[in-house]
Amino acid sequence: MAEQEPTAEQLAQIAAENEEDEHSVNYKPPAQKSIQEIQELDKDDESLRKYKEALLGRVAVSADPNVPNVVVTRLTLVCSSAPGPLELDLTGDLEAFKKQSFVLKEGVEYRIKISFRVNREIVSGMKYIQHTYRKGVKIDKTDYMVGSYGPLPTCPRCPGLPPPAHRPRPPG
Protein backbone atom coordinates (compact mmCIF):
# COMPACT_ATOMS: atom_id res chain seq x y z
CA MET A 1 0.00 0.00 0.00
CA ALA A 2 1.46 3.35 -1.03
CA GLU A 3 1.94 6.09 1.56
CA GLN A 4 -0.44 9.00 1.24
CA GLU A 5 0.77 12.56 1.32
CA PRO A 6 -0.26 14.35 4.53
CA THR A 7 -3.09 16.80 4.21
CA ALA A 8 -2.68 20.50 4.94
CA GLU A 9 -4.53 19.97 8.23
CA GLN A 10 -2.11 17.22 9.28
CA LEU A 11 0.89 19.40 8.44
CA ALA A 12 -0.61 22.29 10.42
CA GLN A 13 -1.19 19.94 13.37
CA ILE A 14 2.44 18.73 13.24
CA ALA A 15 3.69 22.33 13.14
CA ALA A 16 1.51 23.26 16.14
CA GLU A 17 2.75 20.25 18.14
CA ASN A 18 6.37 21.13 17.39
CA GLU A 19 5.86 24.73 18.50
CA GLU A 20 4.50 23.44 21.83
CA ASP A 21 7.36 20.96 22.30
CA GLU A 22 10.16 23.44 21.66
CA HIS A 23 12.37 24.14 24.62
CA SER A 24 15.78 25.68 24.70
CA VAL A 25 18.91 24.25 26.21
CA ASN A 26 19.31 25.75 29.67
CA TYR A 27 23.05 26.23 29.32
CA LYS A 28 24.25 29.78 29.87
CA PRO A 29 27.75 30.35 28.46
CA PRO A 30 30.21 32.29 30.64
CA ALA A 31 30.88 35.96 30.03
CA GLN A 32 32.93 36.49 26.88
CA LYS A 33 36.61 37.24 27.51
CA SER A 34 39.34 37.82 24.97
CA ILE A 35 42.26 35.43 24.72
CA GLN A 36 44.55 38.19 25.99
CA GLU A 37 42.40 38.64 29.11
CA ILE A 38 42.47 34.90 29.79
CA GLN A 39 46.24 34.70 29.31
CA GLU A 40 46.76 37.62 31.72
CA LEU A 41 44.69 35.99 34.49
CA ASP A 42 46.76 34.05 37.04
CA LYS A 43 49.89 34.32 34.91
CA ASP A 44 52.05 33.70 38.00
CA ASP A 45 50.54 30.22 38.49
CA GLU A 46 52.77 27.80 36.54
CA SER A 47 50.22 24.96 36.33
CA LEU A 48 47.48 27.30 35.04
CA ARG A 49 49.90 28.81 32.54
CA LYS A 50 50.72 25.33 31.17
CA TYR A 51 47.03 24.40 31.07
CA LYS A 52 46.14 27.56 29.12
CA GLU A 53 49.08 26.94 26.80
CA ALA A 54 47.82 23.42 26.11
CA LEU A 55 44.33 24.71 25.32
CA LEU A 56 45.15 27.91 23.47
CA GLY A 57 48.63 27.26 22.09
CA ARG A 58 51.80 29.27 22.59
CA VAL A 59 51.46 31.73 19.75
CA ALA A 60 48.88 34.48 19.87
CA VAL A 61 46.41 34.03 17.04
CA SER A 62 46.05 37.09 14.87
CA ALA A 63 43.33 36.98 12.29
CA ASP A 64 41.70 39.40 9.94
CA PRO A 65 38.94 41.20 11.90
CA ASN A 66 36.81 41.17 8.73
CA VAL A 67 36.68 37.35 8.71
CA PRO A 68 33.95 35.77 10.88
CA ASN A 69 35.18 34.27 14.14
CA VAL A 70 33.66 30.87 13.27
CA VAL A 71 33.75 29.57 9.70
CA VAL A 72 31.95 26.34 8.81
CA THR A 73 34.12 24.62 6.19
CA ARG A 74 32.35 21.31 5.54
CA LEU A 75 29.13 19.45 6.28
CA THR A 76 29.12 15.66 6.06
CA LEU A 77 25.92 13.62 6.06
CA VAL A 78 26.52 10.09 7.37
CA CYS A 79 23.74 7.58 6.71
CA SER A 80 24.00 3.81 7.17
CA SER A 81 21.72 3.15 4.19
CA ALA A 82 23.82 5.31 1.81
CA PRO A 83 26.79 3.93 -0.13
CA GLY A 84 29.09 6.51 1.51
CA PRO A 85 29.04 9.83 3.33
CA LEU A 86 27.81 12.90 1.44
CA GLU A 87 30.33 15.72 1.85
CA LEU A 88 29.43 19.33 1.17
CA ASP A 89 32.43 21.66 0.86
CA LEU A 90 31.43 25.13 2.06
CA THR A 91 34.71 26.90 1.31
CA GLY A 92 34.02 27.61 -2.36
CA ASP A 93 31.19 29.27 -4.22
CA LEU A 94 28.09 29.10 -2.00
CA GLU A 95 25.81 29.85 -4.94
CA ALA A 96 26.93 26.59 -6.56
CA PHE A 97 26.37 24.83 -3.23
CA LYS A 98 22.78 26.10 -3.09
CA LYS A 99 22.12 24.48 -6.48
CA GLN A 100 23.17 21.04 -5.19
CA SER A 101 20.37 18.91 -3.85
CA PHE A 102 19.99 15.48 -2.33
CA VAL A 103 17.07 13.38 -1.19
CA LEU A 104 16.78 12.31 2.43
CA LYS A 105 13.99 9.76 2.66
CA GLU A 106 11.53 9.86 5.54
CA GLY A 107 12.31 7.58 8.47
CA VAL A 108 16.03 7.28 7.62
CA GLU A 109 18.55 7.52 10.47
CA TYR A 110 21.43 9.93 9.77
CA ARG A 111 24.11 12.03 11.43
CA ILE A 112 25.59 15.35 10.45
CA LYS A 113 29.29 16.05 10.97
CA ILE A 114 30.27 19.73 10.97
CA SER A 115 33.84 20.87 10.31
CA PHE A 116 34.61 24.43 11.35
CA ARG A 117 37.47 26.76 12.17
CA VAL A 118 37.63 29.29 15.01
CA ASN A 119 39.68 32.28 13.86
CA ARG A 120 40.16 34.84 16.66
CA GLU A 121 38.47 34.45 20.01
CA ILE A 122 37.17 31.57 22.11
CA VAL A 123 33.62 30.53 21.26
CA SER A 124 31.61 29.48 24.31
CA GLY A 125 28.41 27.48 24.27
CA MET A 126 28.24 26.82 20.53
CA LYS A 127 24.96 25.14 19.53
CA TYR A 128 23.80 23.34 16.42
CA ILE A 129 20.14 23.95 15.63
CA GLN A 130 18.41 22.06 12.84
CA HIS A 131 14.94 22.83 11.53
CA THR A 132 13.22 20.24 9.33
CA TYR A 133 10.55 21.41 6.91
CA ARG A 134 8.09 19.57 4.73
CA LYS A 135 6.13 21.48 2.14
CA GLY A 136 7.12 24.74 3.82
CA VAL A 137 5.88 23.71 7.29
CA LYS A 138 8.34 23.17 10.13
CA ILE A 139 7.85 19.61 11.36
CA ASP A 140 10.90 19.21 13.61
CA LYS A 141 13.54 21.18 15.51
CA THR A 142 16.68 19.72 17.06
CA ASP A 143 19.16 21.47 19.40
CA TYR A 144 22.59 20.00 20.09
CA MET A 145 25.24 21.56 22.33
CA VAL A 146 28.51 21.48 20.37
CA GLY A 147 30.75 22.97 23.09
CA SER A 148 33.36 25.68 23.53
CA TYR A 149 36.43 26.05 21.31
CA GLY A 150 39.48 28.24 21.02
CA PRO A 151 41.21 29.32 17.83
CA LEU A 152 43.53 26.89 16.08
CA PRO A 153 44.92 28.47 12.91
CA THR A 154 46.27 25.29 11.34
CA CYS A 155 43.33 22.88 11.32
CA PRO A 156 39.54 22.80 11.29
CA ARG A 157 37.60 21.25 14.16
CA CYS A 158 35.33 18.24 13.79
CA PRO A 159 33.62 17.67 17.12
CA GLY A 160 31.88 14.36 17.76
CA LEU A 161 28.79 13.61 15.77
CA PRO A 162 25.48 14.52 17.41
CA PRO A 163 23.15 11.67 18.32
CA PRO A 164 21.48 9.99 15.34
CA ALA A 165 18.46 11.83 13.98
CA HIS A 166 15.53 10.43 12.08
CA ARG A 167 13.96 12.09 9.09
CA PRO A 168 10.42 12.49 10.48
CA ARG A 169 7.52 10.65 8.90
CA PRO A 170 4.13 12.31 8.53
CA PRO A 171 1.29 10.85 10.59
CA GLY A 172 -0.93 8.40 8.85
Secondary structure by P-SEA (a helix, b strand, c coil): cccccccaaaaaaaaaaaaaacccccccccccccaaaaaacccccaaaaaaaaaacccbbbbcccccccccccbbbbbbccccbbbbbbccccaaaaaabbbbbcccccbbbbbbbbbccccccbbbbbbbbbccccccbbbbbbbccccccccbbbbcccccccccccccc
